[in-house]
Amino acid sequence: MIRGSDTQFAGLADFILDPALTVPEEALKFASTLLIDTLGVAAGAVSLDVAGIARDFAGDFHAAGGPENAAPMLFDGRHVSLPGAAWALATQIDNLDGHDGYNPTKGHIGVAVVPALFAFAARHPDLTGREALTALAISYEVAARAGIALHATVSDYHTSGAWNALGVAALGCRLERTDPEILRQALGIAEYQGPRSQMMREIDNPTMLHDGSGIGAFVGCSATLLAQRGFQGAPAITAEAPEVARYWQDLGRTWTVTRNYIKPYPVCRWAHAALDALHQLMQQQGMNAESVAQIQVRTFAEAARLFADMPDTTSQAQYSLHFALATMLLHGRIGPEHLTGAALRDPGVAALIPRITASEDTRHSERFPAGRWSDVEVTLTDGQVLCSGDVHARGGPEAPMSDQEVRQKLHHMAGATLPVDRVDALWAMRDGLLEPGRKFTQLARLVIPAP
């Protein structure tokens, strides 16, 4: 039972577990958009080496003890345990850095909670689309505040898996219809076992670990299932400590899910402002790779630390600044095909990298993490100098992508994995899930191959 004095947790439990909770239609609609966008990224990542490793590993080592505890892996079809299915998909998405994020958290939510939604939905075949979206929106709200509270109370910059696990646990407990005490234990387990991994360590040495969201999804799912069996966890201090109360006070009134950004490019968003600035100059001035002698990027400190050389791996390519800019200059866009295989040995891109320099500008650093700002100065071969001015990364509420752009991104991401009619059907489900009585299984069938 919740003790009478525990009003801080009681409010959180009411928000997560109340079956009559009303989520604003705007929040539900954007949650659906984020869901479909995340599935597009997942489809685009299917053929990555790390995705194959993750799915095979889950198949070999995360087997379910019975069908009631199993879930199918998306874009694969094999059944594994619920935590294993969530881990495999979250790892797959995390390694194609095109998924949504929320600036104040300095990280990502959908990458963990979307895989968890599909994993738990396997136990609830009657789940409606609106019920699924409600749980998803709730999980975004919990994860966002957990991330902000964590970074406000510790000195290190942790990966998203350190805090998005709490959003997963919230989603799991809502779908499983647990009582508040189980929720409390689940949140405590998720926080305690979440990876306190250092983000800048990964930036300086890009690997398949990426943003820690694979293990965040695994821990959050496991926390729910453990708590249901009576496993106890230490209180989640990012949710219950008195010093973080202010980050939770607007829960249920302010819907941060609507302020998540959607990425136009599948690389670290720290590079996006510079990419947008360069692309803007390309469109306005008609310049191309042959006409550029030098590119000077001024950006915030974290972006200036992105990988600066020709990458050897997809991980390095996605945490790059110089390679991403060179790819944009040469090809006019960045898609999954530019981040793997022969693209990592593209001589045209390699020739452009030495022409690019990047440095921190304090005015950009001072606006991080609330904003992602950069400016670009391009010197042409004829000596002309072009300046972009300060540019904020597109995709967030400051400069949102249009529905047409999001749909086009879905086709670019998923087109190599799914036929066009299947991609169109996915997009149609963005609105379809909001229809009364529409079953969530109708979306699941589009991304889970028949056995």
C-alpha positions in Angstrom: 0.0 0.0 0.0 1.1 3.6 -0.6 1.7 5.4 2.7 -0.5 8.4 3.2 2.5 10.8 3.3 3.8 9.7 0.0 1.9 12.2 -2.0 4.8 12.6 -4.5 4.6 9.0 -5.6 0.8 8.9 -5.3 0.5 11.5 -7.9 2.8 9.7 -10.3 1.0 6.4 -9.7 -2.4 8.0 -10.4 -1.0 9.4 -13.7 0.4 6.1 -14.9 -2.2 3.7 -13.7 -5.5 5.6 -13.9 -7.6 3.7 -16.5 -9.8 6.9 -17.0 -6.8 9.2 -17.7 -7.5 11.5 -20.6 -4.6 12.3 -22.9 -5.1 15.3 -25.1 -5.9 14.4 -28.7 -2.9 16.5 -29.9 -0.6 14.4 -27.7 -2.1 11.1 -28.9 -1.8 12.1 -32.5 1.9 13.1 -32.1 2.6 9.9 -30.2 1.2 8.0 -33.1 3.5 10.0 -35.5 6.5 9.3 -33.3 5.5 5.6 -33.2 5.3 5.3 -37.0 8.5 7.3 -37.5 10.4 5.0 -35.0 9.1 1.9 -36.9 10.6 3.4 -40.1 14.0 3.8 -38.4 13.7 0.2 -37.2 13.0 -1.0 -40.7 15.9 1.0 -42.1 18.2 -0.6 -39.6 17.2 -4.3 -40.3 20.3 -5.0 -42.4 22.9 -3.4 -40.1 25.4 -5.9 -38.7 24.5 -4.9 -35.2 20.8 -5.6 -35.8 21.6 -9.1 -37.0 23.8 -9.7 -34.0 21.1 -8.4 -31.6 18.3 -10.5 -33.1 20.4 -13.7 -33.2 21.7 -13.1 -29.7 18.1 -12.7 -28.4 17.2 -15.9 -30.2 20.0 -17.8 -28.7 20.1 -16.4 -25.2 16.8 -14.7 -24.4 14.4 -17.6 -25.0 11.0 -17.5 -23.3 9.9 -20.3 -20.9 6.5 -20.4 -22.5 4.2 -18.7 -25.0 2.6 -16.5 -22.4 6.0 -14.9 -21.8 7.1 -14.7 -25.5 7.0 -11.9 -28.0 7.9 -11.8 -31.7 10.9 -9.8 -32.9 9.8 -7.1 -35.4 11.0 -7.5 -39.0 12.2 -11.0 -38.0 9.3 -13.1 -36.7 11.2 -15.3 -34.2 9.7 -15.4 -30.7 11.9 -14.7 -27.7 11.2 -13.4 -24.2 9.5 -10.1 -23.7 12.7 -8.3 -22.4 14.7 -10.0 -25.2 12.4 -8.8 -27.9 12.5 -5.3 -26.6 16.3 -5.3 -26.2 16.8 -6.6 -29.8 14.6 -4.0 -31.4 15.8 -1.1 -29.2 19.4 -2.0 -30.0 18.5 -2.2 -33.7 16.9 1.3 -33.6 19.6 2.8 -31.5 22.2 1.9 -34.0 20.5 3.8 -36.9 20.5 7.2 -35.3 17.3 8.5 -36.9 14.9 8.2 -34.0 13.1 10.9 -32.0 14.5 12.8 -29.0 13.7 15.5 -26.5 16.1 18.4 -26.1 15.9 18.9 -22.3 16.8 15.2 -21.6 19.8 15.3 -24.0 18.6 12.0 -25.3 15.9 9.7 -26.7 12.7 8.0 -25.5 10.9 6.3 -28.4 13.9 4.0 -29.1 13.2 2.2 -25.8 9.4 2.6 -25.2 8.3 1.7 -28.7 10.0 -1.8 -28.6 8.6 -2.3 -25.1 5.1 -1.4 -26.4 5.2 -4.2 -29.0 6.7 -6.7 -26.5 4.0 -6.2 -23.9 1.3 -5.9 -26.5 2.0 -9.5 -27.4 0.3 -10.4 -24.1 -2.7 -8.2 -24.8 -4.2 -9.1 -28.2 -7.3 -7.1 -27.5 -5.3 -3.9 -26.9 -6.8 -1.0 -28.9 -4.8 1.5 -30.8 -5.9 4.4 -28.5 -5.0 2.3 -25.4 -1.6 1.7 -26.9 -1.1 5.3 -27.7 -2.2 6.4 -24.3 0.4 4.1 -22.7 3.0 5.3 -25.1 2.3 9.0 -24.3 2.4 8.3 -20.6 5.8 6.5 -21.0 7.2 9.6 -22.9 6.1 11.8 -20.0 7.7 9.6 -17.3 10.9 9.1 -19.2 11.3 12.8 -20.0 11.0 13.8 -16.4 13.3 11.0 -15.2 15.9 12.1 -17.7 15.7 15.7 -16.7 15.8 14.9 -13.0 18.8 12.6 -13.4 20.9 15.1 -15.3 19.9 17.8 -12.8 21.2 15.8 -9.8 24.4 14.1 -11.1 27.6 15.4 -12.5 28.0 12.9 -15.4 26.2 13.0 -18.7 24.5 9.6 -18.9 23.2 7.7 -21.9 19.5 7.5 -22.5 19.3 3.9 -21.2 20.0 5.3 -17.7 16.6 6.9 -17.5 14.3 5.8 -20.4 14.1 2.5 -18.5 11.7 4.2 -16.2 9.4 5.1 -19.1 9.5 1.4 -20.1 8.5 0.3 -16.6 5.7 2.8 -16.5 4.4 1.5 -19.9 4.7 -2.1 -18.8 2.9 -1.5 -15.5 0.0 0.3 -17.2 -0.5 -2.4 -19.9 -0.2 -5.1 -17.2 -2.7 -3.2 -15.0 -0.6 -3.5 -11.9 -1.3 -1.9 -8.6 0.7 1.1 -7.3 3.0 -0.9 -5.1 4.2 -3.1 -8.0 4.7 0.1 -10.1 6.7 1.6 -7.3 9.0 -1.4 -7.1 9.2 -1.6 -10.9 10.4 2.0 -11.2 12.9 1.4 -8.4 14.3 -1.7 -10.1 14.5 0.1 -13.5 16.3 3.1 -12.1 18.7 1.0 -9.9 19.6 -1.4 -12.7 19.6 1.1 -15.5 23.1 1.7 -17.1 24.8 4.8 -15.7 26.9 4.8 -18.8 28.8 7.9 -19.9 27.5 9.5 -23.1 30.7 11.4 -23.9 32.7 8.2 -23.6 30.7 6.8 -26.5 31.0 10.0 -28.5 34.8 9.9 -28.2 34.8 6.1 -29.1 31.7 5.3 -31.1 30.6 1.7 -30.8 27.5 -0.6 -31.0 26.7 0.3 -27.4 25.5 3.6 -28.8 23.1 5.4 -26.4 22.5 2.5 -24.0 18.8 2.3 -25.0 18.9 -1.4 -25.8 19.7 -2.3 -22.2 17.3 0.5 -21.0 14.5 -1.3 -22.8 15.6 -4.7 -21.4 15.9 -3.4 -17.8 12.5 -1.6 -18.0 10.7 -4.6 -19.2 12.5 -6.9 -16.7 11.7 -4.5 -13.9 8.0 -4.7 -14.6 8.0 -8.5 -14.8 10.2 -8.9 -11.7 8.0 -6.5 -9.6 4.9 -8.6 -10.6 6.6 -11.6 -9.0 7.4 -9.8 -5.8 10.9 -8.6 -6.4 11.6 -5.5 -4.5 13.6 -2.4 -5.7 15.1 0.6 -4.0 13.0 3.8 -4.4 13.5 5.6 -7.7 15.1 8.8 -6.5 14.7 10.5 -9.9 11.0 10.2 -9.2 10.6 10.2 -5.4 13.4 12.3 -4.0 12.3 15.7 -2.6 14.9 17.6 -4.6 13.4 16.4 -7.9 9.7 17.1 -7.1 9.7 20.3 -9.2 10.4 18.3 -12.3 7.2 16.3 -11.8 4.8 19.0 -10.7 3.3 19.6 -14.2 2.7 15.9 -14.9 -0.6 15.5 -16.6 -0.8 19.2 -17.4 2.2 19.7 -19.7 2.5 17.1 -22.4 6.2 17.0 -23.4 5.6 14.3 -25.9 4.4 16.9 -28.4 7.8 18.7 -28.1 9.9 15.7 -29.2 11.8 16.2 -32.4 11.8 14.0 -35.4 15.2 13.7 -37.2 15.5 14.4 -40.9 18.9 12.6 -40.9 19.9 9.3 -39.3 23.0 10.7 -37.6 23.6 12.3 -34.2 21.4 15.4 -33.9 24.3 17.4 -32.6 25.4 17.4 -36.3 22.0 18.5 -37.6 22.3 22.2 -37.2 25.5 22.3 -39.2 23.9 19.9 -41.8 20.9 22.1 -42.1 23.1 25.2 -42.4 25.1 23.6 -45.2 22.0 22.3 -47.0 20.4 25.7 -46.8 23.5 27.3 -48.5 23.5 24.5 -51.1 19.9 25.3 -52.0 20.2 29.0 -51.9 23.6 29.4 -53.7 23.6 26.3 -56.0 27.0 25.3 -54.7 28.3 21.7 -54.8 31.3 19.7 -53.8 33.4 20.9 -56.8 32.9 24.5 -55.9 33.8 24.3 -52.2 37.3 25.0 -51.0 36.7 25.1 -47.3 33.9 24.7 -44.7 34.3 26.2 -41.2 31.7 25.0 -38.6 31.1 26.8 -35.4 29.0 24.8 -33.0 28.5 23.8 -29.3 31.1 21.9 -27.4 29.5 18.5 -27.5 29.0 18.6 -31.3 32.6 19.8 -31.8 33.7 16.5 -30.2 31.9 14.3 -32.8 34.0 12.0 -34.9 36.2 14.0 -37.3 37.8 11.5 -39.6 36.7 9.0 -42.3 34.8 6.4 -40.4 35.6 2.7 -40.4 32.3 1.7 -38.9 28.6 2.6 -39.0 28.8 3.7 -35.4 31.6 6.2 -36.2 29.6 7.4 -39.2 26.6 8.2 -37.1 28.5 10.0 -34.5 30.3 12.1 -37.1 30.3 15.7 -38.0 32.9 16.0 -40.8 31.8 12.8 -42.6 28.1 13.8 -42.3 28.8 17.2 -43.8 30.9 15.7 -46.6 28.2 13.2 -47.4 25.6 16.0 -47.5 27.8 18.1 -49.7 28.4 15.3 -52.2 25.0 13.6 -52.3 22.6 16.3 -51.1 21.1 14.0 -48.5 21.9 11.4 -45.9 20.1 8.1 -45.7 20.9 4.6 -44.3 22.7 3.7 -47.5 25.3 6.4 -46.8 26.3 5.0 -43.4 27.3 1.4 -44.1 29.2 -0.8 -46.5 30.9 0.8 -49.5 29.7 4.3 -48.4 32.4 4.1 -45.6 35.0 3.9 -48.3 33.5 6.6 -50.7 36.6 8.4 -52.2 34.5 11.5 -53.0 33.5 11.9 -49.4 37.0 11.1 -48.1 38.4 13.9 -50.3 36.1 16.5 -48.8 36.8 15.8 -45.1 40.1 17.6 -45.0 38.3 20.8 -46.2 36.1 20.8 -43.1 37.1 22.2 -39.7 34.9 22.5 -36.6 35.3 24.5 -33.4 33.3 25.4 -30.3 31.5 28.7 -30.2 30.5 29.7 -26.7 27.2 31.3 -27.8 26.1 28.0 -29.2 27.3 26.0 -26.1 25.3 28.3 -23.9 22.1 27.4 -25.7 22.7 23.7 -25.3 20.8 21.5 -24.4 17.7 23.6 -24.8 18.7 24.2 -28.4 21.1 22.7 -31.0 22.7 25.7 -32.8 25.5 26.0 -35.3 26.7 28.3 -38.1 28.7 27.5 -41.2 31.1 29.6 -43.3 31.8 28.2 -46.7 34.7 29.5 -48.9 34.3 28.7 -52.5 37.0 27.9 -55.0 36.6 31.4 -56.5 37.3 33.0 -53.2 33.7 33.9 -52.4 32.7 33.4 -48.7 29.1 32.3 -47.8 27.8 32.5 -44.3 24.7 30.7 -43.0 24.1 32.6 -39.9 22.9 30.9 -36.8 20.8 27.8 -37.6 18.8 25.6 -35.2 18.4 21.9 -36.0 15.1 21.2 -37.8 12.6 18.6 -36.6 11.6 20.0 -33.3 8.8 22.4 -32.3 11.0 25.4 -33.3 11.1 24.2 -36.9 9.0 21.0 -37.3 9.1 18.7 -40.3 5.9 18.7 -42.3 3.7 15.6 -42.6 4.9 15.2 -46.1 8.6 15.3 -45.0 7.9 12.7 -42.3 6.2 10.5 -44.7 9.0 10.9 -47.2 11.5 10.0 -44.5 9.5 6.8 -43.7 9.8 5.7 -47.3 13.5 6.5 -47.4 14.1 4.6 -44.2 11.8 1.6 -44.7 11.9 1.3 -48.5 14.8 -1.2 -48.6 13.1 -3.5 -46.2 9.4 -3.2 -47.0 7.4 -2.9 -50.3 5.9 0.4 -51.1 2.3 -0.7 -50.3 3.4 -1.9 -46.8 5.1 1.4 -46.1 2.0 3.3 -47.2 -0.1 1.0 -44.9 2.2 1.9 -42.0 1.7 5.6 -42.7 -2.1 5.1 -42.8 -1.9 3.5 -39.4 -0.8 6.8 -38.0 -4.4 8.0 -38.2 -5.9 4.5 -38.1 -4.7 3.8 -34.5 -6.8 6.8 -33.3 -10.0 5.3 -34.6 -12.3 3.9 -31.9 -12.0 0.2 -31.5 -9.1 -0.2 -33.9 -6.9 -3.1 -32.6 -3.1 -2.5 -32.1 -2.5 -6.0 -33.7 -3.4 -4.4 -37.1 -0.2 -2.3 -36.8 1.8 -5.2 -35.4 0.9 -7.4 -38.4 2.6 -4.9 -40.7 6.0 -5.2 -39.0 6.0 -8.9 -37.8 6.6 -11.5 -40.6 4.2 -14.4 -40.6 5.7 -17.6 -39.1 
